[in-house]
Amino acid sequence: MKACVFIQTNHKQITGAIVAEHALRRYSQNNDKFDVQIMDTRDYPFFAEREGQEYLRDGVRRTWLNDDLQSFTPTRFMPPKLMGYEGRAVVIDPDIFATTDIYELLTRDMQGKAIMCRMRSGPKGLIDKCMASSVMLLECNRLQHWDAEAKFQAMFNFTQDYQPWVCLKEEDQETIGFFENEWNDFDKFTIDTKMLHTTRRKTQPWKTGLPTDWRPAERFRLFPPAAWVMRARRKLFGEYAFLGNYKQHPDQNQEKFFFGLLKECVKEGKISEEFLRNEMAQNHVRHDAFEVLARTPDLPPAPAHPLSALQKAA
């Protein structure tokens, strides 16, 4: 079977993407049966061509900034075309780290569905019925209508809204199935977690202390005045004004897991010290990263779940 895991990223999240690839390979006993490909927005010129232009997001016109932390999200819809509309693909965000063999997901029975994912948490899932496209299992030959670049371009002539696209609301709902939440565990790290998603951007473990560089939503259905305030803040003071700094992740085990993986990447030469220092200088990685690496315990050998050893060491 033709199979590949795709990791989305941009220049700001490239460290996370490299660590994510390392985790996929570390915990798989089937590495010869699938490929891993990092999709970096810098490799696709249509992103840069739209820099500074207005697009439609959740009914609001926003300015496209490739420097935004999550400018990579349209690449979620590229894998079927990159696969020639053949085989199976899993696509993940660059802040998602496997703790088990991804081949288990790549080969699962999709029961005739074209897409498998989970629902978003909180109001976006319960009220908006938004599906989490941050991890998707895709049957590529069933998704020949997916053309990510065409959809992306349509956002700029205001015929395509970003939000329903990334929430999978425009897909035939009969073609979407759901896998267990543990395959996309939102900041929840248990023995059952199969892929940890450090989805709360404010507390991503490798960003602690850095200035906030992501843009919050400007539409709040439960309390619309909050959106008016956020829109006014942006227009008057700039994209990231008054947003503060990244905070420490409340779960130390999640920080230790990420830095345990990063430590291995440095040791194995997948990330050089020079590369990491450059990322720190650009405010892509926290400035005390080497101090954190020095105090981070080694992870147990795979396939042992990392949390079991971290809990014992606590």
C-alpha positions as CSV (number, residue, x, y, z in Angstrom):
1,M,0.0,0.0,0.0
2,K,1.2,3.5,-0.9
3,A,1.3,5.4,2.4
4,C,2.7,8.7,3.7
5,V,2.5,10.9,6.8
6,F,2.5,14.6,5.9
7,I,3.6,17.2,8.5
8,Q,2.5,20.8,7.9
9,T,4.8,23.6,8.9
10,N,6.1,27.1,8.2
11,H,9.4,28.7,9.1
12,K,8.1,29.4,12.6
13,Q,7.2,25.9,13.5
14,I,10.0,24.0,11.6
15,T,11.6,22.8,14.9
16,G,8.3,21.2,16.0
17,A,7.9,19.6,12.6
18,I,11.4,18.0,12.7
19,V,10.7,16.7,16.2
20,A,7.3,15.4,15.0
21,E,9.0,13.4,12.3
22,H,11.4,12.0,14.8
23,A,8.6,10.9,17.0
24,L,6.8,9.2,14.1
25,R,9.9,7.2,13.2
26,R,10.9,6.5,16.9
27,Y,7.6,4.8,17.8
28,S,7.0,2.9,14.6
29,Q,8.0,-0.8,14.0
30,N,7.0,-0.4,10.3
31,N,9.2,2.4,9.1
32,D,9.8,0.7,5.8
33,K,6.1,0.7,4.9
34,F,5.4,4.5,4.8
35,D,7.1,7.7,4.0
36,V,7.1,11.0,5.9
37,Q,7.1,14.3,4.2
38,I,7.3,17.8,5.7
39,M,5.2,20.4,3.8
40,D,6.9,23.7,4.4
41,T,4.9,26.8,3.1
42,R,8.2,28.2,1.9
43,D,8.3,25.4,-0.8
44,Y,5.0,26.6,-2.3
45,P,5.2,30.0,-3.9
46,F,1.4,30.7,-3.9
47,F,1.7,31.5,-0.1
48,A,4.3,34.2,-0.6
49,E,2.4,35.6,-3.6
50,R,-0.6,36.5,-1.3
51,E,1.4,38.2,1.5
52,G,-0.4,41.2,2.8
53,Q,-3.6,40.7,0.8
54,E,-7.1,40.4,2.3
55,Y,-8.9,37.0,2.5
56,L,-12.2,35.8,4.0
57,R,-12.1,34.1,7.4
58,D,-15.2,33.4,9.4
59,G,-17.1,36.1,7.6
60,V,-14.4,38.7,8.4
61,R,-11.8,40.1,6.0
62,R,-8.3,39.5,7.4
63,T,-4.8,40.2,6.1
64,W,-2.8,37.1,5.0
65,L,0.6,37.1,6.8
66,N,3.0,34.2,6.1
67,D,4.7,35.2,9.4
68,D,1.7,34.2,11.4
69,L,2.3,31.1,13.5
70,Q,-0.3,29.0,11.7
71,S,0.0,30.2,8.1
72,F,0.6,26.5,7.2
73,T,-3.0,25.3,7.7
74,P,-4.1,25.3,4.0
75,T,-1.4,22.7,3.4
76,R,-3.7,20.2,5.3
77,F,-5.5,19.7,2.1
78,M,-2.5,19.1,-0.2
79,P,-1.7,15.4,0.5
80,P,-4.2,13.7,-1.8
81,K,-2.9,15.7,-4.8
82,L,0.8,15.1,-3.7
83,M,0.0,11.4,-3.6
84,G,-1.4,11.4,-7.1
85,Y,-4.8,10.7,-5.5
86,E,-3.6,7.2,-4.6
87,G,-3.0,5.3,-1.4
88,R,-3.4,6.4,2.2
89,A,-2.2,9.6,3.9
90,V,-2.2,10.9,7.4
91,V,-1.7,14.7,7.8
92,I,-0.7,16.3,11.1
93,D,0.1,19.7,12.5
94,P,3.8,20.4,13.5
95,D,2.9,20.4,17.2
96,I,1.7,16.8,17.2
97,F,3.9,14.0,18.6
98,A,3.3,10.3,18.2
99,T,3.7,8.0,21.2
100,T,2.8,4.8,19.3
101,D,3.1,3.3,15.8
102,I,1.4,5.6,13.2
103,Y,1.1,2.6,10.9
104,E,-1.7,1.4,13.1
105,L,-3.7,4.4,12.0
106,L,-2.5,4.3,8.3
107,T,-3.9,0.7,8.0
108,R,-7.1,0.8,10.0
109,D,-10.4,-0.1,8.5
110,M,-12.0,3.2,7.4
111,Q,-15.4,1.5,6.9
112,G,-15.8,3.1,3.5
113,K,-15.1,6.7,4.6
114,A,-12.9,9.1,2.7
115,I,-11.8,11.0,5.8
116,M,-11.3,10.1,9.5
117,C,-10.7,12.7,12.2
118,R,-12.2,13.9,15.5
119,M,-14.4,16.8,16.6
120,R,-12.9,20.1,17.9
121,S,-13.2,20.6,21.6
122,G,-15.1,23.4,23.4
123,P,-17.6,25.7,21.6
124,K,-16.1,25.1,18.2
125,G,-16.9,21.5,18.4
126,L,-20.1,21.5,20.4
127,I,-21.8,24.6,18.9
128,D,-20.1,25.2,15.5
129,K,-19.8,21.4,14.8
130,C,-16.2,22.1,13.6
131,M,-14.1,19.0,12.9
132,A,-10.4,18.9,13.8
133,S,-8.6,18.8,10.5
134,S,-5.3,19.0,12.4
135,V,-5.0,15.2,12.2
136,M,-6.8,13.4,9.3
137,L,-6.6,9.9,7.9
138,L,-7.3,10.2,4.1
139,E,-8.3,7.8,1.4
140,C,-6.7,9.7,-1.4
141,N,-8.6,8.2,-4.3
142,R,-11.8,9.4,-2.7
143,L,-10.6,13.0,-2.5
144,Q,-10.0,13.9,-6.1
145,H,-12.0,17.1,-5.6
146,W,-9.3,18.4,-3.2
147,D,-7.2,21.1,-4.7
148,A,-5.6,23.1,-1.9
149,E,-4.1,25.8,-4.0
150,A,-7.4,26.5,-5.8
151,K,-9.3,26.8,-2.5
152,F,-6.6,29.0,-1.1
153,Q,-6.7,31.4,-4.1
154,A,-10.5,31.5,-3.8
155,M,-10.2,33.0,-0.3
156,F,-8.8,36.1,-1.8
157,N,-11.6,36.8,-4.2
158,F,-14.0,36.2,-1.2
159,T,-15.8,33.2,-2.7
160,Q,-14.2,30.8,-0.2
161,D,-14.3,31.2,3.6
162,Y,-11.3,29.8,5.4
163,Q,-13.3,28.6,8.5
164,P,-15.8,26.1,6.9
165,W,-13.0,24.8,4.7
166,V,-10.7,23.9,7.6
167,C,-13.6,22.6,9.7
168,L,-14.6,20.2,6.9
169,K,-18.1,21.6,6.7
170,E,-18.0,21.6,3.0
171,E,-17.4,17.9,2.7
172,D,-20.1,15.3,2.2
173,Q,-20.7,14.4,5.8
174,E,-21.5,10.8,4.9
175,T,-17.8,10.5,3.8
176,I,-16.4,11.4,7.2
177,G,-15.8,9.0,10.0
178,F,-14.3,9.4,13.4
179,F,-11.3,7.8,15.2
180,E,-10.6,7.8,18.9
181,N,-9.7,11.2,20.4
182,E,-6.4,9.7,21.6
183,W,-5.1,10.0,18.0
184,N,-5.4,13.7,18.4
185,D,-5.2,14.3,22.1
186,F,-5.6,18.1,22.8
187,D,-3.1,18.9,25.5
188,K,-4.1,15.7,27.3
189,F,-1.3,13.3,28.0
190,T,-2.2,9.9,29.4
191,I,-1.1,6.3,28.9
192,D,-3.8,6.0,26.3
193,T,-2.6,9.0,24.3
194,K,-1.5,7.9,20.8
195,M,-0.6,11.4,19.5
196,L,-0.1,14.3,21.8
197,H,-1.3,17.6,20.3
198,T,0.0,20.7,22.1
199,T,-2.8,22.6,20.6
200,R,-3.1,25.5,23.1
201,R,-0.7,27.8,21.3
202,K,-0.2,30.0,24.4
203,T,1.6,27.1,26.2
204,Q,3.5,25.2,23.5
205,P,6.5,23.9,25.4
206,W,9.2,25.1,23.1
207,K,7.8,28.7,23.0
208,T,7.7,29.6,26.8
209,G,8.6,33.2,27.4
210,L,8.6,34.3,23.8
211,P,6.4,37.2,22.6
212,T,3.0,36.0,21.3
213,D,3.1,35.7,17.4
214,W,-0.3,34.2,16.6
215,R,-3.5,36.0,15.9
216,P,-6.7,35.2,17.9
217,A,-10.1,34.8,16.4
218,E,-12.2,37.8,15.6
219,R,-15.6,36.2,15.8
220,F,-17.1,35.0,19.1
221,R,-20.6,33.6,18.7
222,L,-21.2,33.4,22.4
223,F,-20.2,37.0,23.1
224,P,-19.8,39.1,19.9
225,P,-18.5,42.3,21.6
226,A,-15.3,40.4,22.4
227,A,-14.7,40.2,18.6
228,W,-15.3,43.9,18.2
229,V,-12.6,44.6,20.9
230,M,-10.1,42.3,19.2
231,R,-10.7,43.8,15.8
232,A,-10.2,47.3,17.2
233,R,-7.0,46.3,19.0
234,R,-5.6,44.9,15.7
235,K,-6.5,48.0,13.7
236,L,-5.3,50.5,16.2
237,F,-2.2,48.9,17.6
238,G,-1.1,46.1,15.3
239,E,-1.5,42.3,14.9
240,Y,0.2,41.2,18.1
241,A,-0.3,44.2,20.4
242,F,-1.1,43.4,24.0
243,L,-1.2,39.7,23.5
244,G,1.6,39.1,26.0
245,N,4.0,36.2,26.0
246,Y,3.9,32.4,25.8
247,K,3.3,30.7,29.1
248,Q,4.8,27.6,30.6
249,H,2.8,24.4,29.8
250,P,0.9,23.4,33.0
251,D,1.7,19.7,32.5
252,Q,5.5,19.2,33.0
253,N,5.3,15.8,31.5
254,Q,4.3,17.2,28.2
255,E,7.3,19.6,28.3
256,K,9.6,16.7,29.3
257,F,8.3,14.6,26.4
258,F,8.9,17.3,23.8
259,F,12.3,18.1,25.1
260,G,13.2,14.4,25.4
261,L,12.4,14.1,21.7
262,L,14.4,17.3,20.9
263,K,17.3,16.0,22.9
264,E,17.4,12.9,20.8
265,C,17.2,15.0,17.6
266,V,20.2,17.0,18.6
267,K,22.2,13.9,19.7
268,E,21.4,12.2,16.4
269,G,22.2,15.2,14.2
270,K,18.7,15.8,13.0
271,I,18.9,19.2,14.5
272,S,22.2,20.9,15.0
273,E,23.1,23.2,17.9
274,E,23.7,26.0,15.3
275,F,20.2,25.5,13.8
276,L,18.7,25.6,17.3
277,R,20.5,28.7,18.3
278,N,19.4,30.4,15.1
279,E,15.8,29.4,15.9
280,M,16.2,30.9,19.3
281,A,17.6,34.1,17.9
282,Q,14.5,34.4,15.6
283,N,12.1,33.8,18.6
284,H,10.9,30.5,17.2
285,V,12.3,28.6,20.1
286,R,12.5,29.6,23.8
287,H,15.8,31.3,24.8
288,D,16.5,28.8,27.6
289,A,16.2,25.7,25.4
290,F,19.7,24.4,26.1
291,E,19.2,24.7,29.8
292,V,15.9,22.8,29.6
293,L,17.6,20.1,27.4
294,A,20.3,19.7,30.0
295,R,17.8,18.9,32.8
296,T,15.5,16.8,30.7
297,P,15.6,13.0,31.4
298,D,16.2,10.5,28.6
299,L,13.0,8.9,27.3
300,P,12.6,5.2,27.7
301,P,13.3,3.0,24.6
302,A,10.4,2.5,22.2
303,P,7.9,1.0,22.2
304,A,7.4,1.9,25.9
305,H,4.9,4.7,26.3
306,P,6.9,7.8,27.3
307,L,4.5,8.8,30.1
308,S,5.1,5.6,32.1
309,A,8.8,6.5,32.6
310,L,8.1,10.2,33.2
311,Q,5.6,9.5,35.9
312,K,8.1,7.2,37.6
313,A,10.8,9.9,37.5
314,A,8.5,12.5,38.9
